Amino acid sequence: MKVRMVEHREGAWNEDGEWRSFAPVGAVMEVNDAMGADLCAQGAAVPVTEERKAETRPAPDTAEKRAAAKK
C-alpha cells in the first residue's frame, strides 16, 4: 500500500525481516497493508491512489484555427 506521510514520525519498524524508517512529511512510501491502515487510522498518513497521467488536448477553437490556417 502506498501512503503519503502527513505527520513526522521517528523510529523504525521491522517489515518482513528488514528494518525500515519513516519517510519525511509529504513523501510517499510503500508499506504492507496492515502498516498502511494503521498509519492512516492514526492520522499520520493518507492513502495514495494510482496517479493517472492527465490527457491533454488543444482547445476546440485552437484545433479549428490550425485546420483553417493549413488551408
MARMISE-875109 format. One line per field, with one value per atom (N, C-alpha, C, O): residue number from 1; x, y, z; residue in three letters; atom name. Coordinates in steps of 0.02 Angstrom, whole numbers, plus 50000, padded with zeros to 5 digits. Layout:
nr [NUM, ...];
xx [X, ...];
yy [Y, ...];
zz [Z, ...];
rest [ala, ...];
atom [CA, ...];
% end
This chain:
nr [1, 1, 1, 1, 2, 2, 2, 2, 3, 3, 3, 3, 4, 4, 4, 4, 5, 5, 5, 5, 6, 6, 6, 6, 7, 7, 7, 7, 8, 8, 8, 8, 9, 9, 9, 9, 10, 10, 10, 10, 11, 11, 11, 11, 12, 12, 12, 12, 13, 13, 13, 13, 14, 14, 14, 14, 15, 15, 15, 15, 16, 16, 16, 16, 17, 17, 17, 17, 18, 18, 18, 18, 19, 19, 19, 19, 20, 20, 20, 20, 21, 21, 21, 21, 22, 22, 22, 22, 23, 23, 23, 23, 24, 24, 24, 24, 25, 25, 25, 25, 26, 26, 26, 26, 27, 27, 27, 27, 28, 28, 28, 28, 29, 29, 29, 29, 30, 30, 30, 30, 31, 31, 31, 31, 32, 32, 32, 32, 33, 33, 33, 33, 34, 34, 34, 34, 35, 35, 35, 35, 36, 36, 36, 36, 37, 37, 37, 37, 38, 38, 38, 38, 39, 39, 39, 39, 40, 40, 40, 40, 41, 41, 41, 41, 42, 42, 42, 42, 43, 43, 43, 43, 44, 44, 44, 44, 45, 45, 45, 45, 46, 46, 46, 46, 47, 47, 47, 47, 48, 48, 48, 48, 49, 49, 49, 49, 50, 50, 50, 50, 51, 51, 51, 51, 52, 52, 52, 52, 53, 53, 53, 53, 54, 54, 54, 54, 55, 55, 55, 55, 56, 56, 56, 56, 57, 57, 57, 57, 58, 58, 58, 58, 59, 59, 59, 59, 60, 60, 60, 60, 61, 61, 61, 61, 62, 62, 62, 62, 63, 63, 63, 63, 64, 64, 64, 64, 65, 65, 65, 65, 66, 66, 66, 66, 67, 67, 67, 67, 68, 68, 68, 68, 69, 69, 69, 69, 70, 70, 70, 70, 71, 71, 71, 71];
xx [50043, 50000, 50045, 50095, 50027, 50065, 50029, 49968, 50068, 50041, 50085, 50145, 50055, 50092, 50092, 50039, 50150, 50156, 50133, 50151, 50091, 50067, 50087, 50071, 50122, 50144, 50214, 50229, 50257, 50325, 50326, 50294, 50362, 50370, 50444, 50479, 50467, 50536, 50535, 50484, 50591, 50597, 50596, 50600, 50591, 50591, 50547, 50531, 50529, 50490, 50517, 50548, 50504, 50529, 50473, 50420, 50487, 50439, 50472, 50519, 50447, 50473, 50549, 50586, 50570, 50640, 50687, 50747, 50660, 50701, 50678, 50619, 50726, 50710, 50700, 50741, 50645, 50629, 50616, 50591, 50633, 50621, 50562, 50546, 50531, 50476, 50501, 50555, 50461, 50477, 50463, 50423, 50494, 50479, 50408, 50377, 50383, 50316, 50312, 50357, 50259, 50248, 50274, 50255, 50317, 50345, 50298, 50260, 50302, 50262, 50306, 50364, 50278, 50315, 50268, 50208, 50297, 50257, 50268, 50325, 50213, 50215, 50166, 50125, 50169, 50119, 50051, 50046, 49999, 49930, 49913, 49880, 49936, 49920, 49952, 49920, 50016, 50051, 50020, 50011, 50002, 49970, 49904, 49889, 49864, 49800, 49810, 49773, 49859, 49874, 49895, 49871, 49941, 49964, 49907, 49903, 49864, 49807, 49757, 49730, 49744, 49697, 49723, 49683, 49788, 49818, 49823, 49838, 49810, 49814, 49884, 49897, 49930, 50000, 50012, 50061, 49965, 49974, 49905, 49854, 49906, 49845, 49860, 49916, 49810, 49823, 49835, 49806, 49877, 49891, 49859, 49873, 49816, 49785, 49832, 49879, 49819, 49860, 49858, 49805, 49917, 49921, 49909, 49944, 49861, 49847, 49874, 49870, 49901, 49927, 49868, 49824, 49868, 49814, 49822, 49877, 49766, 49766, 49760, 49716, 49802, 49799, 49779, 49805, 49734, 49712, 49706, 49692, 49717, 49707, 49633, 49590, 49620, 49550, 49520, 49556, 49455, 49423, 49435, 49447, 49433, 49442, 49514, 49525, 49563, 49632, 49640, 49674, 49610, 49614, 49582, 49607, 49526, 49492, 49535, 49539, 49569, 49612, 49671, 49691, 49699, 49755, 49732, 49767, 49673, 49647, 49635, 49650, 49607, 49594, 49658, 49662, 49710, 49774, 49809, 49846, 49797, 49829, 49798, 49830, 49737, 49703, 49730, 49707];
yy [49941, 50000, 50061, 50064, 50110, 50173, 50224, 50232, 50258, 50311, 50372, 50368, 50430, 50493, 50516, 50523, 50526, 50547, 50619, 50663, 50630, 50697, 50718, 50773, 50674, 50687, 50659, 50604, 50696, 50673, 50614, 50616, 50562, 50503, 50486, 50487, 50469, 50447, 50373, 50345, 50341, 50271, 50228, 50251, 50163, 50114, 50056, 50047, 50015, 49955, 49899, 49912, 49838, 49780, 49755, 49735, 49757, 49732, 49678, 49691, 49617, 49560, 49550, 49535, 49559, 49547, 49605, 49598, 49661, 49719, 49779, 49794, 49813, 49873, 49932, 49944, 49968, 50024, 50086, 50081, 50144, 50208, 50243, 50228, 50288, 50326, 50378, 50406, 50390, 50441, 50510, 50515, 50562, 50630, 50651, 50621, 50702, 50728, 50748, 50781, 50726, 50742, 50689, 50687, 50645, 50592, 50532, 50520, 50496, 50436, 50376, 50372, 50328, 50267, 50208, 50213, 50151, 50090, 50046, 50030, 50026, 49984, 49926, 49927, 49877, 49823, 49850, 49903, 49816, 49841, 49855, 49905, 49812, 49822, 49886, 49924, 49897, 49957, 50019, 50070, 50016, 50072, 50090, 50149, 50039, 50051, 50082, 50128, 50058, 50086, 50159, 50201, 50174, 50244, 50291, 50347, 50268, 50309, 50317, 50372, 50264, 50268, 50315, 50348, 50318, 50362, 50434, 50479, 50446, 50514, 50534, 50593, 50487, 50502, 50501, 50527, 50469, 50462, 50460, 50448, 50470, 50464, 50416, 50415, 50376, 50329, 50366, 50420, 50338, 50367, 50322, 50262, 50351, 50313, 50315, 50354, 50273, 50273, 50341, 50370, 50365, 50429, 50417, 50377, 50451, 50444, 50505, 50561, 50491, 50547, 50582, 50551, 50647, 50686, 50688, 50696, 50680, 50684, 50757, 50793, 50780, 50850, 50852, 50815, 50896, 50907, 50983, 51019, 51005, 51077, 51094, 51052, 51155, 51178, 51173, 51180, 51160, 51151, 51210, 51199, 51271, 51328, 51330, 51352, 51308, 51306, 51256, 51271, 51198, 51147, 51173, 51161, 51208, 51235, 51288, 51291, 51330, 51382, 51352, 51377, 51298, 51265, 51235, 51239, 51204, 51174, 51228, 51218, 51284, 51339, 51369, 51388, 51373, 51401, 51356, 51381, 51291, 51245, 51250, 51230, 51276, 51279, 51333, 51343];
zz [50000, 50000, 50000, 50036, 49959, 49958, 50002, 49998, 50043, 50087, 50082, 50069, 50093, 50095, 50168, 50199, 50195, 50265, 50274, 50235, 50325, 50340, 50410, 50432, 50446, 50514, 50522, 50497, 50557, 50567, 50616, 50668, 50597, 50640, 50644, 50593, 50704, 50712, 50729, 50750, 50719, 50736, 50674, 50618, 50687, 50632, 50653, 50711, 50604, 50617, 50572, 50520, 50593, 50556, 50511, 50534, 50446, 50397, 50356, 50318, 50363, 50326, 50337, 50291, 50400, 50417, 50400, 50406, 50379, 50361, 50402, 50405, 50432, 50471, 50423, 50378, 50433, 50389, 50431, 50487, 50404, 50437, 50404, 50346, 50440, 50412, 50362, 50370, 50311, 50261, 50291, 50337, 50264, 50289, 50269, 50224, 50301, 50286, 50213, 50187, 50180, 50109, 50062, 50003, 50087, 50044, 50042, 50088, 49987, 49978, 49993, 49972, 50031, 50044, 50037, 50047, 50019, 50011, 50071, 50089, 50102, 50162, 50153, 50106, 50198, 50193, 50211, 50242, 50193, 50202, 50274, 50289, 50321, 50392, 50418, 50454, 50401, 50424, 50393, 50427, 50329, 50296, 50328, 50339, 50344, 50376, 50445, 50464, 50483, 50549, 50545, 50583, 50499, 50491, 50472, 50497, 50427, 50406, 50463, 50473, 50502, 50557, 50612, 50646, 50621, 50671, 50647, 50687, 50583, 50555, 50536, 50521, 50535, 50517, 50442, 50418, 50405, 50333, 50300, 50332, 50234, 50194, 50137, 50111, 50117, 50062, 49996, 49984, 49954, 49889, 49836, 49833, 49796, 49742, 49682, 49681, 49634, 49574, 49541, 49531, 49524, 49490, 49416, 49384, 49389, 49318, 49281, 49305, 49224, 49184, 49151, 49122, 49157, 49128, 49052, 49025, 49018, 48946, 48927, 48952, 48883, 48862, 48788, 48747, 48774, 48705, 48695, 48742, 48634, 48622, 48627, 48615, 48645, 48649, 48579, 48529, 48574, 48508, 48461, 48401, 48487, 48442, 48416, 48360, 48454, 48432, 48375, 48326, 48382, 48329, 48265, 48210, 48271, 48212, 48179, 48118, 48219, 48191, 48154, 48101, 48181, 48147, 48081, 48031, 48080, 48019, 47967, 47908, 47988, 47942, 47915, 47856, 47957, 47936, 47884, 47842, 47887, 47840, 47771, 47722, 47766, 47700, 47657, 47601];
rest [met, met, met, met, lys, lys, lys, lys, val, val, val, val, arg, arg, arg, arg, met, met, met, met, val, val, val, val, glu, glu, glu, glu, his, his, his, his, arg, arg, arg, arg, glu, glu, glu, glu, gly, gly, gly, gly, ala, ala, ala, ala, trp, trp, trp, trp, asn, asn, asn, asn, glu, glu, glu, glu, asp, asp, asp, asp, gly, gly, gly, gly, glu, glu, glu, glu, trp, trp, trp, trp, arg, arg, arg, arg, ser, ser, ser, ser, phe, phe, phe, phe, ala, ala, ala, ala, pro, pro, pro, pro, val, val, val, val, gly, gly, gly, gly, ala, ala, ala, ala, val, val, val, val, met, met, met, met, glu, glu, glu, glu, val, val, val, val, asn, asn, asn, asn, asp, asp, asp, asp, ala, ala, ala, ala, met, met, met, met, gly, gly, gly, gly, ala, ala, ala, ala, asp, asp, asp, asp, leu, leu, leu, leu, cys, cys, cys, cys, ala, ala, ala, ala, gln, gln, gln, gln, gly, gly, gly, gly, ala, ala, ala, ala, ala, ala, ala, ala, val, val, val, val, pro, pro, pro, pro, val, val, val, val, thr, thr, thr, thr, glu, glu, glu, glu, glu, glu, glu, glu, arg, arg, arg, arg, lys, lys, lys, lys, ala, ala, ala, ala, glu, glu, glu, glu, thr, thr, thr, thr, arg, arg, arg, arg, pro, pro, pro, pro, ala, ala, ala, ala, pro, pro, pro, pro, asp, asp, asp, asp, thr, thr, thr, thr, ala, ala, ala, ala, glu, glu, glu, glu, lys, lys, lys, lys, arg, arg, arg, arg, ala, ala, ala, ala, ala, ala, ala, ala, ala, ala, ala, ala, lys, lys, lys, lys, lys, lys, lys, lys];
atom [N, CA, C, O, N, CA, C, O, N, CA, C, O, N, CA, C, O, N, CA, C, O, N, CA, C, O, N, CA, C, O, N, CA, C, O, N, CA, C, O, N, CA, C, O, N, CA, C, O, N, CA, C, O, N, CA, C, O, N, CA, C, O, N, CA, C, O, N, CA, C, O, N, CA, C, O, N, CA, C, O, N, CA, C, O, N, CA, C, O, N, CA, C, O, N, CA, C, O, N, CA, C, O, N, CA, C, O, N, CA, C, O, N, CA, C, O, N, CA, C, O, N, CA, C, O, N, CA, C, O, N, CA, C, O, N, CA, C, O, N, CA, C, O, N, CA, C, O, N, CA, C, O, N, CA, C, O, N, CA, C, O, N, CA, C, O, N, CA, C, O, N, CA, C, O, N, CA, C, O, N, CA, C, O, N, CA, C, O, N, CA, C, O, N, CA, C, O, N, CA, C, O, N, CA, C, O, N, CA, C, O, N, CA, C, O, N, CA, C, O, N, CA, C, O, N, CA, C, O, N, CA, C, O, N, CA, C, O, N, CA, C, O, N, CA, C, O, N, CA, C, O, N, CA, C, O, N, CA, C, O, N, CA, C, O, N, CA, C, O, N, CA, C, O, N, CA, C, O, N, CA, C, O, N, CA, C, O, N, CA, C, O, N, CA, C, O, N, CA, C, O, N, CA, C, O, N, CA, C, O, N, CA, C, O, N, CA, C, O];
% end
